[in-house]
Amino acid sequence: MNVAVIGSGYVGLVTGACFSEFGVQVVCADKDADKVASLCRGTMPIYEPGLDDLVSRNVREGRLSFTADPPEAIRNGLVVFIAVGTPAAEDGSTNLDFIEAVSREIGQCMDGYKVVVTKSTVPVGTAKKVRKWIQEELNKRGSSAHFSVASNPEFLREGAAIGDFMRPDRVVIGTDDGDEQALAIIQDLYRPLFLNETPFVITNVATAELSKYAANAFLATKISFINEISILCERIGGDVQGVARAMGLDKRIGSKFLHAGPGYGGSCFPKDTLSAVHFARDLGIDFEIVEAAIRANTRQREHVTNKVRTALGGDVKGKTVSLLGLSFKPETDDVRDSPAIAIARSLVAEGATVRAFDPQAMNEAARAIPELVLCKDVYETCEGGDVLVIATEWNQFRMLDFARVKDLLNEPIMVDLRNIYRADAMNSAGFSYLSVGR
Ligand SMILES: NC(=O)c1ccc[n+]([C@@H]2O[C@H](COP(=O)([O-])OP(=O)(O)OC[C@H]3O[C@@H](n4cnc5c(N)ncnc54)[C@H](O)[C@@H]3O)[C@@H](O)[C@H]2O)c1
């Protein structure tokens, strides 16, 4: 089977590489010619553990290729996955411009039956728009080509994307009622996972589209919930990790996504929660829980930034902050809506110098905040710092040489926004130590 994946970012590239690993022929297309040139040279445009090997093996074995000419990929594919970005618009709704552009391109160049599948996270009702955009272009050409539109939302996590794609908790496939042909083709594509007994949710398009938002909104709510508990803990002298453990051991609740910190970030939760609220509102429904989760997240970012201000005596102007971690979570170079970036941006705006290090996200962070002083490692970052802030819990930050850090800092103050250290250990090491909800 021939597959086209349009959009070769975090999702498209992983999707394409994993399908080629299943044994099908995949062409990944992207309009970003530099990205495609880099992929053709064998250089990954993003950091994702294991992707390099997976891509190079499948390219070598002739199952995976790249093009900067999406129509070439579309003409060739029986299944066309749309995996372009769906960023938030100013008002919180989803900007579907990239989806529309690809849909129209499909209509402009398809010459036989295609199954067009949205893998991008798109608001409920988008598949109908995709169908309309494709049909309009076909009509302009007087073409009677036949196509199906389906929804197959992606649930992978950056940093663990390949494992998530190859061994997902579930695969969701939404097709139009009665469109047996499209369903059979998509199921055939996922056959290796069927054989692995992966649960499949086979449903209609609207349910598939909504399931992705429901999952992300629920996880974001879980994070905001524990962050609110962390604020209560700070007031009462409680320990949020103890509360989270007590909650998480209850199998009805589960321990995942109960880590207090600087609030959720990344390329999905912030925009997907906003989008869910927005499309619910368009339907006349207040998505009240998610609205509250968003408000709590905004407050949490401000709350943890205040911790840094407090650690610096209230006024950050002229102070130096040593910041560890810039990506929104470990094992990725993605800084989109990263709490670390938001905090750094506030501190820079208030007149602080921010020295920073991240194992993978330095280039992206420098583009986001040109004023950052980029350092080559943890210890260079600590040089001359008035406070050390841990914003992302990369493993290499979990075992710092405290004596050396203390020597390098101007003041032995640490603000640990990921709760990776224990207060008693840090106090014994001579640090004044602040964390979240403890
Ligand atoms: N990143 C994640 O962890 C994740 C997880 C699940 C779902 N998603 C969803 O998947 C979608 C893609 O996210 P991403 O993180 O991979 O985005 P990304 O920005 O990394 O990649 C999108 C790619 O699409 C390309 N593109 C845009 N318009 C194009 C066009 N007309 N033709 C060809 N290429 C085009 C861009 O150049 C870019 O390379 C989004 O809807 C996102 O919400 C993301």
The ligand as a Tripos MOL2 file, in Angstrom:
@<TRIPOS>MOLECULE
LIG
   44    48     1     0     0
SMALL
NO_CHARGES

@<TRIPOS>ATOM
      1 N1          3.4450   17.2950   18.7220 N.am      1 LIG1
      2 C1          2.7150   16.4070   19.3820 C.2       1 LIG1
      3 O1          3.1250   15.8650   20.4140 O.2       1 LIG1
      4 C2          1.3480   16.0310   18.8760 C.ar      1 LIG1
      5 C3          0.7100   14.9010   19.3870 C.ar      1 LIG1
      6 C4         -0.5480   14.5600   18.9020 C.ar      1 LIG1
      7 C5         -1.1600   15.3530   17.9400 C.ar      1 LIG1
      8 N2         -0.5180   16.4660   17.4780 N.ar      1 LIG1
      9 C6         -1.1860   17.2560   16.4510 C.3       1 LIG1
     10 O2         -0.5820   16.9440   15.1890 O.3       1 LIG1
     11 C7         -0.5650   18.1030   14.3550 C.3       1 LIG1
     12 C8          0.8640   18.3910   13.9180 C.3       1 LIG1
     13 O3          1.6250   18.7090   15.0600 O.3       1 LIG1
     14 P1          3.2200   18.7420   15.0180 P.3       1 LIG1
     15 O4          3.6820   18.9350   16.4090 O.co2     1 LIG1
     16 O5          3.7130   17.5880   14.2230 O.co2     1 LIG1
     17 O6          3.4390   20.0920   14.1820 O.3       1 LIG1
     18 P2          4.7880   20.5920   13.4930 P.3       1 LIG1
     19 O7          4.6840   22.0640   13.4520 O.co2     1 LIG1
     20 O8          5.9680   19.9450   14.1110 O.co2     1 LIG1
     21 O9          4.6790   20.0140   11.9990 O.3       1 LIG1
     22 C9          3.7650   20.4570   11.0600 C.3       1 LIG1
     23 C10         4.4460   20.4450    9.6970 C.3       1 LIG1
     24 O10         3.4840   20.7070    8.6860 O.3       1 LIG1
     25 C11         4.1290   21.4400    7.6580 C.3       1 LIG1
     26 N3          3.1120   22.0690    6.8110 N.ar      1 LIG1
     27 C12         2.2830   23.1040    7.1230 C.ar      1 LIG1
     28 N4          1.4930   23.3730    6.0690 N.ar      1 LIG1
     29 C13         1.8210   22.5090    5.0750 C.ar      1 LIG1
     30 C14         1.3550   22.2920    3.7570 C.ar      1 LIG1
     31 N5          0.3820   23.0400    3.2460 N.pl3     1 LIG1
     32 N6          1.9090   21.3060    3.0240 N.ar      1 LIG1
     33 C15         2.9000   20.5550    3.5370 C.ar      1 LIG1
     34 N7          3.3870   20.7050    4.7870 N.ar      1 LIG1
     35 C16         2.8470   21.6780    5.5500 C.ar      1 LIG1
     36 C17         5.0230   22.4050    8.4100 C.3       1 LIG1
     37 O11         6.0540   22.9100    7.5970 O.3       1 LIG1
     38 C18         5.5300   21.5140    9.5490 C.3       1 LIG1
     39 O12         6.7530   20.8960    9.2020 O.3       1 LIG1
     40 C19        -1.2110   19.2100   15.1760 C.3       1 LIG1
     41 O13        -2.5800   19.2560   14.8660 O.3       1 LIG1
     42 C20        -1.0190   18.7630   16.5970 C.3       1 LIG1
     43 O14        -1.9840   19.2770   17.4710 O.3       1 LIG1
     44 C21         0.7170   16.8150   17.9150 C.ar      1 LIG1
@<TRIPOS>BOND
     1     1     2 1
     2     2     3 2
     3     2     4 1
     4     4     5 ar
     5     4    44 ar
     6     5     6 ar
     7     6     7 ar
     8     7     8 ar
     9     8     9 1
    10     8    44 ar
    11     9    10 1
    12     9    42 1
    13    10    11 1
    14    11    12 1
    15    11    40 1
    16    12    13 1
    17    13    14 1
    18    14    15 2
    19    14    16 1
    20    14    17 1
    21    17    18 1
    22    18    19 2
    23    18    20 1
    24    18    21 1
    25    21    22 1
    26    22    23 1
    27    23    24 1
    28    23    38 1
    29    24    25 1
    30    25    26 1
    31    25    36 1
    32    26    27 ar
    33    26    35 ar
    34    27    28 ar
    35    28    29 ar
    36    29    30 ar
    37    29    35 ar
    38    30    31 1
    39    30    32 ar
    40    32    33 ar
    41    33    34 ar
    42    34    35 ar
    43    36    37 1
    44    36    38 1
    45    38    39 1
    46    40    41 1
    47    40    42 1
    48    42    43 1
@<TRIPOS>SUBSTRUCTURE
     1 LIG1         1 GROUP 0 **** ****
